[in-house]
């Protein structure tokens, strides 16, 4: 059985997008009912989800960099 690589990050990205859409719909509904926009909540929510995606990206880049440098080191040993 082979393990699919990167499935965790793909699931997280999809979940964040779905949650952002649901959050936006909820905020629009609340705005329609109350007439008030929860600006602080909106800023906090999108800052949080953006931060999560940025951290996921940095983890992936670090893994790729580590993998790339590992391959270069093996090539140096073979020479």
PyMOL Python script that loads the backbone (N, CA, C, O; Angstrom):
from pymol import cmd

cmd.read_pdbstr("""\
ATOM      1  N   UNK A   1       0.836  -1.168   0.000  1.00  0.00           N
ATOM      2  CA  UNK A   1       0.000   0.000   0.000  1.00  0.00           C
ATOM      3  C   UNK A   1       0.894   1.249   0.000  1.00  0.00           C
ATOM      4  O   UNK A   1       1.788   1.378   0.836  1.00  0.00           O
ATOM      5  N   UNK A   2       0.648   2.152  -0.929  1.00  0.00           N
ATOM      6  CA  UNK A   2       1.445   3.369  -1.003  1.00  0.00           C
ATOM      7  C   UNK A   2       0.686   4.504  -0.340  1.00  0.00           C
ATOM      8  O   UNK A   2      -0.534   4.622  -0.460  1.00  0.00           O
ATOM      9  N   UNK A   3       1.433   5.326   0.355  1.00  0.00           N
ATOM     10  CA  UNK A   3       0.851   6.477   1.034  1.00  0.00           C
ATOM     11  C   UNK A   3       0.920   7.683   0.102  1.00  0.00           C
ATOM     12  O   UNK A   3       1.982   8.009  -0.428  1.00  0.00           O
ATOM     13  N   UNK A   4      -0.211   8.334  -0.089  1.00  0.00           N
ATOM     14  CA  UNK A   4      -0.239   9.518  -0.935  1.00  0.00           C
ATOM     15  C   UNK A   4       0.418  10.668  -0.200  1.00  0.00           C
ATOM     16  O   UNK A   4       0.056  10.976   0.936  1.00  0.00           O
ATOM     17  N   UNK A   5       1.380  11.298  -0.843  1.00  0.00           N
ATOM     18  CA  UNK A   5       2.088  12.421  -0.228  1.00  0.00           C
ATOM     19  C   UNK A   5       1.324  13.713  -0.476  1.00  0.00           C
ATOM     20  O   UNK A   5       0.783  13.943  -1.557  1.00  0.00           O
ATOM     21  N   UNK A   6       1.294  14.534   0.542  1.00  0.00           N
ATOM     22  CA  UNK A   6       0.673  15.841   0.407  1.00  0.00           C
ATOM     23  C   UNK A   6      -0.824  15.856   0.583  1.00  0.00           C
ATOM     24  O   UNK A   6      -1.448  16.900   0.395  1.00  0.00           O
ATOM     25  N   UNK A   7      -1.431  14.722   0.941  1.00  0.00           N
ATOM     26  CA  UNK A   7      -2.888  14.686   1.079  1.00  0.00           C
ATOM     27  C   UNK A   7      -3.341  15.560   2.251  1.00  0.00           C
ATOM     28  O   UNK A   7      -4.393  16.196   2.181  1.00  0.00           O
ATOM     29  N   UNK A   8      -2.550  15.591   3.323  1.00  0.00           N
ATOM     30  CA  UNK A   8      -2.905  16.391   4.503  1.00  0.00           C
ATOM     31  C   UNK A   8      -3.000  17.869   4.136  1.00  0.00           C
ATOM     32  O   UNK A   8      -3.979  18.526   4.491  1.00  0.00           O
ATOM     33  N   UNK A   9      -2.021  18.393   3.445  1.00  0.00           N
ATOM     34  CA  UNK A   9      -2.035  19.813   3.096  1.00  0.00           C
ATOM     35  C   UNK A   9      -3.174  20.140   2.132  1.00  0.00           C
ATOM     36  O   UNK A   9      -3.767  21.215   2.217  1.00  0.00           O
ATOM     37  N   UNK A  10      -3.477  19.234   1.232  1.00  0.00           N
ATOM     38  CA  UNK A  10      -4.585  19.477   0.300  1.00  0.00           C
ATOM     39  C   UNK A  10      -5.911  19.512   1.031  1.00  0.00           C
ATOM     40  O   UNK A  10      -6.777  20.328   0.717  1.00  0.00           O
ATOM     41  N   UNK A  11      -6.075  18.626   2.011  1.00  0.00           N
ATOM     42  CA  UNK A  11      -7.308  18.608   2.797  1.00  0.00           C
ATOM     43  C   UNK A  11      -7.424  19.892   3.608  1.00  0.00           C
ATOM     44  O   UNK A  11      -8.504  20.479   3.680  1.00  0.00           O
ATOM     45  N   UNK A  12      -6.341  20.331   4.211  1.00  0.00           N
ATOM     46  CA  UNK A  12      -6.359  21.565   5.000  1.00  0.00           C
ATOM     47  C   UNK A  12      -6.739  22.760   4.131  1.00  0.00           C
ATOM     48  O   UNK A  12      -7.515  23.615   4.558  1.00  0.00           O
ATOM     49  N   UNK A  13      -6.203  22.824   2.932  1.00  0.00           N
ATOM     50  CA  UNK A  13      -6.520  23.938   2.028  1.00  0.00           C
ATOM     51  C   UNK A  13      -8.005  23.941   1.683  1.00  0.00           C
ATOM     52  O   UNK A  13      -8.648  24.990   1.704  1.00  0.00           O
ATOM     53  N   UNK A  14      -8.544  22.780   1.369  1.00  0.00           N
ATOM     54  CA  UNK A  14      -9.973  22.685   1.032  1.00  0.00           C
ATOM     55  C   UNK A  14     -10.825  23.076   2.240  1.00  0.00           C
ATOM     56  O   UNK A  14     -11.808  23.803   2.097  1.00  0.00           O
ATOM     57  N   UNK A  15     -10.455  22.601   3.419  1.00  0.00           N
ATOM     58  CA  UNK A  15     -11.211  22.923   4.635  1.00  0.00           C
ATOM     59  C   UNK A  15     -11.180  24.426   4.894  1.00  0.00           C
ATOM     60  O   UNK A  15     -12.208  25.009   5.238  1.00  0.00           O
ATOM     61  N   UNK A  16     -10.033  25.055   4.739  1.00  0.00           N
ATOM     62  CA  UNK A  16      -9.929  26.501   4.975  1.00  0.00           C
ATOM     63  C   UNK A  16     -10.805  27.262   3.978  1.00  0.00           C
ATOM     64  O   UNK A  16     -11.474  28.223   4.356  1.00  0.00           O
ATOM     65  N   UNK A  17     -10.808  26.853   2.739  1.00  0.00           N
ATOM     66  CA  UNK A  17     -11.640  27.534   1.732  1.00  0.00           C
ATOM     67  C   UNK A  17     -13.121  27.377   2.062  1.00  0.00           C
ATOM     68  O   UNK A  17     -13.882  28.342   1.999  1.00  0.00           O
ATOM     69  N   UNK A  18     -13.523  26.171   2.411  1.00  0.00           N
ATOM     70  CA  UNK A  18     -14.935  25.929   2.753  1.00  0.00           C
ATOM     71  C   UNK A  18     -15.326  26.736   3.992  1.00  0.00           C
ATOM     72  O   UNK A  18     -16.393  27.349   4.024  1.00  0.00           O
ATOM     73  N   UNK A  19     -14.465  26.734   5.006  1.00  0.00           N
ATOM     74  CA  UNK A  19     -14.766  27.508   6.215  1.00  0.00           C
ATOM     75  C   UNK A  19     -14.844  29.003   5.930  1.00  0.00           C
ATOM     76  O   UNK A  19     -15.678  29.697   6.511  1.00  0.00           O
ATOM     77  N   UNK A  20     -13.989  29.509   5.044  1.00  0.00           N
ATOM     78  CA  UNK A  20     -14.043  30.930   4.679  1.00  0.00           C
ATOM     79  C   UNK A  20     -15.351  31.273   3.979  1.00  0.00           C
ATOM     80  O   UNK A  20     -15.935  32.327   4.233  1.00  0.00           O
ATOM     81  N   UNK A  21     -15.812  30.390   3.102  1.00  0.00           N
ATOM     82  CA  UNK A  21     -17.082  30.620   2.407  1.00  0.00           C
ATOM     83  C   UNK A  21     -18.235  30.604   3.409  1.00  0.00           C
ATOM     84  O   UNK A  21     -19.111  31.468   3.367  1.00  0.00           O
ATOM     85  N   UNK A  22     -18.233  29.616   4.314  1.00  0.00           N
ATOM     86  CA  UNK A  22     -19.287  29.539   5.326  1.00  0.00           C
ATOM     87  C   UNK A  22     -19.255  30.753   6.265  1.00  0.00           C
ATOM     88  O   UNK A  22     -20.302  31.291   6.625  1.00  0.00           O
ATOM     89  N   UNK A  23     -18.072  31.169   6.651  1.00  0.00           N
ATOM     90  CA  UNK A  23     -17.934  32.340   7.514  1.00  0.00           C
ATOM     91  C   UNK A  23     -18.475  33.586   6.821  1.00  0.00           C
ATOM     92  O   UNK A  23     -19.193  34.381   7.427  1.00  0.00           O
ATOM     93  N   UNK A  24     -18.128  33.749   5.560  1.00  0.00           N
ATOM     94  CA  UNK A  24     -18.603  34.910   4.798  1.00  0.00           C
ATOM     95  C   UNK A  24     -20.122  34.913   4.702  1.00  0.00           C
ATOM     96  O   UNK A  24     -20.757  35.956   4.859  1.00  0.00           O
ATOM     97  N   UNK A  25     -20.703  33.744   4.445  1.00  0.00           N
ATOM     98  CA  UNK A  25     -22.165  33.649   4.376  1.00  0.00           C
ATOM     99  C   UNK A  25     -22.796  33.994   5.729  1.00  0.00           C
ATOM    100  O   UNK A  25     -23.811  34.689   5.782  1.00  0.00           O
ATOM    101  N   UNK A  26     -22.202  33.515   6.811  1.00  0.00           N
ATOM    102  CA  UNK A  26     -22.725  33.800   8.147  1.00  0.00           C
ATOM    103  C   UNK A  26     -22.627  35.288   8.472  1.00  0.00           C
ATOM    104  O   UNK A  26     -23.550  35.855   9.056  1.00  0.00           O
ATOM    105  N   UNK A  27     -21.522  35.919   8.100  1.00  0.00           N
ATOM    106  CA  UNK A  27     -21.349  37.353   8.358  1.00  0.00           C
ATOM    107  C   UNK A  27     -22.350  38.158   7.536  1.00  0.00           C
ATOM    108  O   UNK A  27     -22.929  39.123   8.034  1.00  0.00           O
ATOM    109  N   UNK A  28     -22.555  37.770   6.290  1.00  0.00           N
ATOM    110  CA  UNK A  28     -23.542  38.476   5.460  1.00  0.00           C
ATOM    111  C   UNK A  28     -24.942  38.335   6.041  1.00  0.00           C
ATOM    112  O   UNK A  28     -25.724  39.286   6.037  1.00  0.00           O
ATOM    113  N   UNK A  29     -25.253  37.148   6.537  1.00  0.00           N
ATOM    114  CA  UNK A  29     -26.563  36.921   7.154  1.00  0.00           C
ATOM    115  C   UNK A  29     -26.708  37.776   8.419  1.00  0.00           C
ATOM    116  O   UNK A  29     -27.746  38.402   8.632  1.00  0.00           O
ATOM    117  N   UNK A  30     -25.678  37.797   9.244  1.00  0.00           N
ATOM    118  CA  UNK A  30     -25.718  38.606  10.465  1.00  0.00           C
ATOM    119  C   UNK A  30     -25.830  40.085  10.134  1.00  0.00           C
ATOM    120  O   UNK A  30     -26.542  40.824  10.814  1.00  0.00           O
ATOM    121  N   UNK A  31     -25.136  40.516   9.099  1.00  0.00           N
ATOM    122  CA  UNK A  31     -25.197  41.922   8.683  1.00  0.00           C
ATOM    123  C   UNK A  31     -26.602  42.275   8.210  1.00  0.00           C
ATOM    124  O   UNK A  31     -27.107  43.361   8.496  1.00  0.00           O
ATOM    125  N   UNK A  32     -27.227  41.355   7.487  1.00  0.00           N
ATOM    126  CA  UNK A  32     -28.589  41.588   7.001  1.00  0.00           C
ATOM    127  C   UNK A  32     -29.578  41.705   8.160  1.00  0.00           C
ATOM    128  O   UNK A  32     -30.488  42.533   8.124  1.00  0.00           O
ATOM    129  N   UNK A  33     -29.397  40.877   9.179  1.00  0.00           N
ATOM    130  CA  UNK A  33     -30.323  40.877  10.319  1.00  0.00           C
ATOM    131  C   UNK A  33     -30.098  42.061  11.271  1.00  0.00           C
ATOM    132  O   UNK A  33     -31.058  42.674  11.737  1.00  0.00           O
ATOM    133  N   UNK A  34     -28.851  42.374  11.552  1.00  0.00           N
ATOM    134  CA  UNK A  34     -28.561  43.386  12.571  1.00  0.00           C
ATOM    135  C   UNK A  34     -28.199  44.750  11.994  1.00  0.00           C
ATOM    136  O   UNK A  34     -28.428  45.774  12.638  1.00  0.00           O
ATOM    137  N   UNK A  35     -27.645  44.773  10.804  1.00  0.00           N
ATOM    138  CA  UNK A  35     -27.201  46.031  10.221  1.00  0.00           C
ATOM    139  C   UNK A  35     -25.817  46.440  10.692  1.00  0.00           C
ATOM    140  O   UNK A  35     -25.324  47.506  10.323  1.00  0.00           O
ATOM    141  N   UNK A  36     -25.186  45.603  11.503  1.00  0.00           N
ATOM    142  CA  UNK A  36     -23.839  45.884  12.007  1.00  0.00           C
ATOM    143  C   UNK A  36     -22.844  44.893  11.417  1.00  0.00           C
ATOM    144  O   UNK A  36     -23.121  43.700  11.293  1.00  0.00           O
ATOM    145  N   UNK A  37     -21.686  45.421  11.060  1.00  0.00           N
ATOM    146  CA  UNK A  37     -20.628  44.576  10.515  1.00  0.00           C
ATOM    147  C   UNK A  37     -19.612  44.287  11.621  1.00  0.00           C
ATOM    148  O   UNK A  37     -19.077  45.218  12.223  1.00  0.00           O
ATOM    149  N   UNK A  38     -19.336  42.996  11.898  1.00  0.00           N
ATOM    150  CA  UNK A  38     -18.350  42.654  12.933  1.00  0.00           C
ATOM    151  C   UNK A  38     -16.927  42.740  12.372  1.00  0.00           C
ATOM    152  O   UNK A  38     -16.303  41.721  12.074  1.00  0.00           O
ATOM    153  N   UNK A  39     -16.429  43.964  12.233  1.00  0.00           N
ATOM    154  CA  UNK A  39     -15.147  44.194  11.563  1.00  0.00           C
ATOM    155  C   UNK A  39     -13.990  43.499  12.270  1.00  0.00           C
ATOM    156  O   UNK A  39     -13.125  42.922  11.612  1.00  0.00           O
ATOM    157  N   UNK A  40     -13.962  43.546  13.597  1.00  0.00           N
ATOM    158  CA  UNK A  40     -12.857  42.915  14.334  1.00  0.00           C
ATOM    159  C   UNK A  40     -12.879  41.399  14.149  1.00  0.00           C
ATOM    160  O   UNK A  40     -11.831  40.775  13.978  1.00  0.00           O
ATOM    161  N   UNK A  41     -14.064  40.815  14.182  1.00  0.00           N
ATOM    162  CA  UNK A  41     -14.190  39.367  13.985  1.00  0.00           C
ATOM    163  C   UNK A  41     -13.754  38.972  12.579  1.00  0.00           C
ATOM    164  O   UNK A  41     -13.067  37.966  12.401  1.00  0.00           O
ATOM    165  N   UNK A  42     -14.144  39.745  11.597  1.00  0.00           N
ATOM    166  CA  UNK A  42     -13.767  39.456  10.216  1.00  0.00           C
ATOM    167  C   UNK A  42     -12.251  39.527  10.057  1.00  0.00           C
ATOM    168  O   UNK A  42     -11.645  38.639   9.458  1.00  0.00           O
ATOM    169  N   UNK A  43     -11.645  40.574  10.589  1.00  0.00           N
ATOM    170  CA  UNK A  43     -10.187  40.723  10.497  1.00  0.00           C
ATOM    171  C   UNK A  43      -9.475  39.574  11.198  1.00  0.00           C
ATOM    172  O   UNK A  43      -8.505  39.028  10.672  1.00  0.00           O
ATOM    173  N   UNK A  44      -9.951  39.209  12.375  1.00  0.00           N
ATOM    174  CA  UNK A  44      -9.320  38.114  13.121  1.00  0.00           C
ATOM    175  C   UNK A  44      -9.460  36.792  12.379  1.00  0.00           C
ATOM    176  O   UNK A  44      -8.504  36.021  12.298  1.00  0.00           O
ATOM    177  N   UNK A  45     -10.636  36.526  11.840  1.00  0.00           N
ATOM    178  CA  UNK A  45     -10.861  35.254  11.140  1.00  0.00           C
ATOM    179  C   UNK A  45      -9.957  35.120   9.920  1.00  0.00           C
ATOM    180  O   UNK A  45      -9.294  34.097   9.747  1.00  0.00           O
ATOM    181  N   UNK A  46      -9.928  36.143   9.081  1.00  0.00           N
ATOM    182  CA  UNK A  46      -9.136  36.037   7.870  1.00  0.00           C
ATOM    183  C   UNK A  46      -7.633  36.114   8.158  1.00  0.00           C
ATOM    184  O   UNK A  46      -6.833  35.558   7.405  1.00  0.00           O
ATOM    185  N   UNK A  47      -7.249  36.784   9.221  1.00  0.00           N
ATOM    186  CA  UNK A  47      -5.841  36.750   9.633  1.00  0.00           C
ATOM    187  C   UNK A  47      -5.448  35.343  10.067  1.00  0.00           C
ATOM    188  O   UNK A  47      -4.372  34.856   9.720  1.00  0.00           O
ATOM    189  N   UNK A  48      -6.321  34.699  10.825  1.00  0.00           N
ATOM    190  CA  UNK A  48      -6.063  33.339  11.287  1.00  0.00           C
ATOM    191  C   UNK A  48      -5.937  32.364  10.113  1.00  0.00           C
ATOM    192  O   UNK A  48      -4.972  31.603  10.039  1.00  0.00           O
ATOM    193  N   UNK A  49      -6.906  32.387   9.200  1.00  0.00           N
ATOM    194  CA  UNK A  49      -6.866  31.422   8.095  1.00  0.00           C
ATOM    195  C   UNK A  49      -5.701  31.707   7.148  1.00  0.00           C
ATOM    196  O   UNK A  49      -5.093  30.776   6.619  1.00  0.00           O
ATOM    197  N   UNK A  50      -5.388  32.972   6.932  1.00  0.00           N
ATOM    198  CA  UNK A  50      -4.237  33.308   6.096  1.00  0.00           C
ATOM    199  C   UNK A  50      -2.944  32.840   6.751  1.00  0.00           C
ATOM    200  O   UNK A  50      -2.055  32.317   6.079  1.00  0.00           O
ATOM    201  N   UNK A  51      -2.842  33.027   8.056  1.00  0.00           N
ATOM    202  CA  UNK A  51      -1.668  32.565   8.789  1.00  0.00           C
ATOM    203  C   UNK A  51      -1.504  31.060   8.709  1.00  0.00           C
ATOM    204  O   UNK A  51      -0.390  30.562   8.550  1.00  0.00           O
ATOM    205  N   UNK A  52      -2.608  30.331   8.818  1.00  0.00           N
ATOM    206  CA  UNK A  52      -2.549  28.870   8.712  1.00  0.00           C
ATOM    207  C   UNK A  52      -2.037  28.446   7.335  1.00  0.00           C
ATOM    208  O   UNK A  52      -1.200  27.550   7.230  1.00  0.00           O
ATOM    209  N   UNK A  53      -2.533  29.082   6.296  1.00  0.00           N
ATOM    210  CA  UNK A  53      -2.088  28.731   4.941  1.00  0.00           C
ATOM    211  C   UNK A  53      -0.627  29.106   4.722  1.00  0.00           C
ATOM    212  O   UNK A  53       0.105  28.378   4.052  1.00  0.00           O
ATOM    213  N   UNK A  54      -0.201  30.229   5.277  1.00  0.00           N
ATOM    214  CA  UNK A  54       1.206  30.627   5.147  1.00  0.00           C
ATOM    215  C   UNK A  54       2.124  29.647   5.883  1.00  0.00           C
ATOM    216  O   UNK A  54       3.193  29.306   5.378  1.00  0.00           O
ATOM    217  N   UNK A  55       1.718  29.199   7.060  1.00  0.00           N
ATOM    218  CA  UNK A  55       2.522  28.229   7.810  1.00  0.00           C
ATOM    219  C   UNK A  55       2.590  26.895   7.059  1.00  0.00           C
ATOM    220  O   UNK A  55       3.641  26.256   7.006  1.00  0.00           O
ATOM    221  N   UNK A  56       1.472  26.490   6.487  1.00  0.00           N
ATOM    222  CA  UNK A  56       1.453  25.256   5.702  1.00  0.00           C
ATOM    223  C   UNK A  56       2.404  25.371   4.513  1.00  0.00           C
ATOM    224  O   UNK A  56       3.119  24.424   4.187  1.00  0.00           O
ATOM    225  N   UNK A  57       2.405  26.526   3.875  1.00  0.00           N
ATOM    226  CA  UNK A  57       3.303  26.764   2.746  1.00  0.00           C
ATOM    227  C   UNK A  57       4.762  26.749   3.186  1.00  0.00           C
ATOM    228  O   UNK A  57       5.612  26.174   2.505  1.00  0.00           O
ATOM    229  N   UNK A  58       5.055  27.379   4.323  1.00  0.00           N
ATOM    230  CA  UNK A  58       6.443  27.410   4.787  1.00  0.00           C
ATOM    231  C   UNK A  58       6.938  26.020   5.172  1.00  0.00           C
ATOM    232  O   UNK A  58       8.104  25.696   4.946  1.00  0.00           O
ATOM    233  N   UNK A  59       6.072  25.202   5.747  1.00  0.00           N
ATOM    234  CA  UNK A  59       6.449  23.828   6.077  1.00  0.00           C
ATOM    235  C   UNK A  59       6.769  23.049   4.805  1.00  0.00           C
ATOM    236  O   UNK A  59       7.760  22.323   4.743  1.00  0.00           O
ATOM    237  N   UNK A  60       5.924  23.208   3.800  1.00  0.00           N
ATOM    238  CA  UNK A  60       6.142  22.499   2.537  1.00  0.00           C
ATOM    239  C   UNK A  60       7.437  22.949   1.862  1.00  0.00           C
ATOM    240  O   UNK A  60       8.190  22.126   1.340  1.00  0.00           O
ATOM    241  N   UNK A  61       7.691  24.260   1.874  1.00  0.00           N
ATOM    242  CA  UNK A  61       8.924  24.772   1.273  1.00  0.00           C
ATOM    243  C   UNK A  61      10.147  24.256   2.012  1.00  0.00           C
ATOM    244  O   UNK A  61      11.154  23.916   1.390  1.00  0.00           O
ATOM    245  N   UNK A  62      10.065  24.197   3.335  1.00  0.00           N
ATOM    246  CA  UNK A  62      11.196  23.703   4.129  1.00  0.00           C
ATOM    247  C   UNK A  62      11.467  22.231   3.817  1.00  0.00           C
ATOM    248  O   UNK A  62      12.622  21.817   3.717  1.00  0.00           O
ATOM    249  N   UNK A  63      10.407  21.448   3.665  1.00  0.00           N
ATOM    250  CA  UNK A  63      10.578  20.035   3.328  1.00  0.00           C
ATOM    251  C   UNK A  63      11.206  19.879   1.948  1.00  0.00           C
ATOM    252  O   UNK A  63      12.088  19.042   1.754  1.00  0.00           O
ATOM    253  N   UNK A  64      10.750  20.689   0.984  1.00  0.00           N
ATOM    254  CA  UNK A  64      11.309  20.613  -0.361  1.00  0.00           C
ATOM    255  C   UNK A  64      12.762  21.036  -0.371  1.00  0.00           C
ATOM    256  O   UNK A  64      13.582  20.436  -1.067  1.00  0.00           O
ATOM    257  N   UNK A  65      13.089  22.066   0.398  1.00  0.00           N
ATOM    258  CA  UNK A  65      14.473  22.533   0.471  1.00  0.00           C
ATOM    259  C   UNK A  65      15.354  21.458   1.099  1.00  0.00           C
ATOM    260  O   UNK A  65      16.462  21.202   0.627  1.00  0.00           O
ATOM    261  N   UNK A  66      14.863  20.833   2.158  1.00  0.00           N
ATOM    262  CA  UNK A  66      15.617  19.771   2.828  1.00  0.00           C
ATOM    263  C   UNK A  66      15.808  18.580   1.885  1.00  0.00           C
ATOM    264  O   UNK A  66      16.888  17.993   1.819  1.00  0.00           O
ATOM    265  N   UNK A  67      14.749  18.237   1.161  1.00  0.00           N
ATOM    266  CA  UNK A  67      14.831  17.121   0.210  1.00  0.00           C
ATOM    267  C   UNK A  67      15.820  17.455  -0.905  1.00  0.00           C
ATOM    268  O   UNK A  67      16.615  16.605  -1.307  1.00  0.00           O
ATOM    269  N   UNK A  68      15.774  18.679  -1.399  1.00  0.00           N
ATOM    270  CA  UNK A  68      16.677  19.104  -2.468  1.00  0.00           C
ATOM    271  C   UNK A  68      18.123  19.114  -2.021  1.00  0.00           C
ATOM    272  O   UNK A  68      19.000  18.692  -2.775  1.00  0.00           O
ATOM    273  N   UNK A  69      18.397  19.585  -0.817  1.00  0.00           N
ATOM    274  CA  UNK A  69      19.774  19.621  -0.334  1.00  0.00           C
ATOM    275  C   UNK A  69      20.265  18.215  -0.022  1.00  0.00           C
ATOM    276  O   UNK A  69      21.458  17.942  -0.154  1.00  0.00           O
ATOM    277  N   UNK A  70      19.375  17.316   0.390  1.00  0.00           N
ATOM    278  CA  UNK A  70      19.750  15.928   0.643  1.00  0.00           C
ATOM    279  C   UNK A  70      20.178  15.224  -0.623  1.00  0.00           C
ATOM    280  O   UNK A  70      21.124  14.436  -0.611  1.00  0.00           O
ATOM    281  N   UNK A  71      19.492  15.500  -1.712  1.00  0.00           N
ATOM    282  CA  UNK A  71      19.856  14.898  -2.996  1.00  0.00           C
ATOM    283  C   UNK A  71      21.199  15.426  -3.471  1.00  0.00           C
ATOM    284  O   UNK A  71      21.992  14.675  -4.037  1.00  0.00           O
ATOM    285  N   UNK A  72      21.466  16.716  -3.248  1.00  0.00           N
ATOM    286  CA  UNK A  72      22.749  17.296  -3.666  1.00  0.00           C
ATOM    287  C   UNK A  72      23.888  16.686  -2.861  1.00  0.00           C
ATOM    288  O   UNK A  72      24.959  16.416  -3.405  1.00  0.00           O
ATOM    289  N   UNK A  73      23.663  16.466  -1.562  1.00  0.00           N
ATOM    290  CA  UNK A  73      24.690  15.870  -0.723  1.00  0.00           C
ATOM    291  C   UNK A  73      25.011  14.454  -1.175  1.00  0.00           C
ATOM    292  O   UNK A  73      26.174  14.051  -1.168  1.00  0.00           O
ATOM    293  N   UNK A  74      23.980  13.684  -1.575  1.00  0.00           N
ATOM    294  CA  UNK A  74      24.215  12.326  -2.048  1.00  0.00           C
ATOM    295  C   UNK A  74      25.020  12.342  -3.339  1.00  0.00           C
ATOM    296  O   UNK A  74      25.883  11.488  -3.545  1.00  0.00           O
ATOM    297  N   UNK A  75      24.744  13.310  -4.213  1.00  0.00           N
ATOM    298  CA  UNK A  75      25.492  13.422  -5.461  1.00  0.00           C
ATOM    299  C   UNK A  75      26.943  13.746  -5.199  1.00  0.00           C
ATOM    300  O   UNK A  75      27.820  13.247  -5.906  1.00  0.00           O
ATOM    301  N   UNK A  76      27.224  14.572  -4.196  1.00  0.00           N
ATOM    302  CA  UNK A  76      28.593  14.922  -3.854  1.00  0.00           C
ATOM    303  C   UNK A  76      29.346  13.702  -3.347  1.00  0.00           C
ATOM    304  O   UNK A  76      30.529  13.532  -3.641  1.00  0.00           O
ATOM    305  N   UNK A  77      28.664  12.853  -2.584  1.00  0.00           N
ATOM    306  CA  UNK A  77      29.308  11.659  -2.048  1.00  0.00           C
ATOM    307  C   UNK A  77      29.654  10.665  -3.148  1.00  0.00           C
ATOM    308  O   UNK A  77      30.666   9.969  -3.065  1.00  0.00           O
ATOM    309  N   UNK A  78      28.810  10.597  -4.184  1.00  0.00           N
ATOM    310  CA  UNK A  78      29.039   9.662  -5.277  1.00  0.00           C
ATOM    311  C   UNK A  78      30.184  10.102  -6.175  1.00  0.00           C
ATOM    312  O   UNK A  78      30.816   9.259  -6.811  1.00  0.00           O
ATOM    313  N   UNK A  79      30.471  11.409  -6.245  1.00  0.00           N
ATOM    314  CA  UNK A  79      31.497  11.931  -7.155  1.00  0.00           C
ATOM    315  C   UNK A  79      32.879  11.551  -6.733  1.00  0.00           C
ATOM    316  O   UNK A  79      33.849  11.915  -7.397  1.00  0.00           O
TER     317      UNK A  79
END
""", "prot")
cmd.dss("prot")
cmd.show_as("cartoon", "prot")
cmd.util.cbc("prot")
cmd.orient("prot")
